[in-house]
Each structure stands twice: as C-alpha cells, then as structure tokens.
Amino acid sequence: MPRKRALALIVRARNDLLSHAAERIPADALPLNETAAQLERLLLDVRAGRINEFELHHPAHIHVWISAD
C-alpha cells in the first residue's frame, strides 16, 4: 500500500486505542496507552522511511508492505 495510506491506517488505529483508553479506569487503560505509544513510534518510523513493512493488531490483524509512492 502507498505510504500515505499506511500512515492513515496507523493514525486511525492509534486514535481508536486512545478513545478506548479514555473510557477506562487508569489501570485498565495503561496497556492501551502503551500500545498507542508504540503506534506513534511506528508512525514516525514509517513516515521517515525507516520501516517499509509492519503488522497491526488493532482493530484487526493486518500485515502491511509499503509500496513506492
């Protein structure tokens, strides 16, 4: 998939996790917040071109290969 679409996918997954975390008590939200932080790091790496292949597990399992734009 194109890099722009991959970035949008990561942003949507991160925002979804953060919205679910906001609905939970802090102890239950911690794993969601940690995963959202990992997605933020992934977002930066994909945007910088350091990563061209990755997997997401939220909201569904998907394996992504970045194609040339």
NORSUL-V670514 format. One record per pair of residues at least 24 apart in sequence whose ideal C-beta (glycine too) atoms are under 6 Angstrom apart, sorted by the first residue. I is the first residue (numbers start at 0). J is the second residue. D is the distance in whole Angstrom. If there is no record, write none. Layout:
i={I:I}
j={J:J}
d={D:D}
This chain:
i={0:1:1:2:2:5:5:5:6:9:9:9:12:12:12:13}
j={63:66:68:65:68:45:63:65:46:38:41:42:38:55:57:38}
d={6:6:5:5:6:6:5:6:6:6:6:5:6:6:5:4}
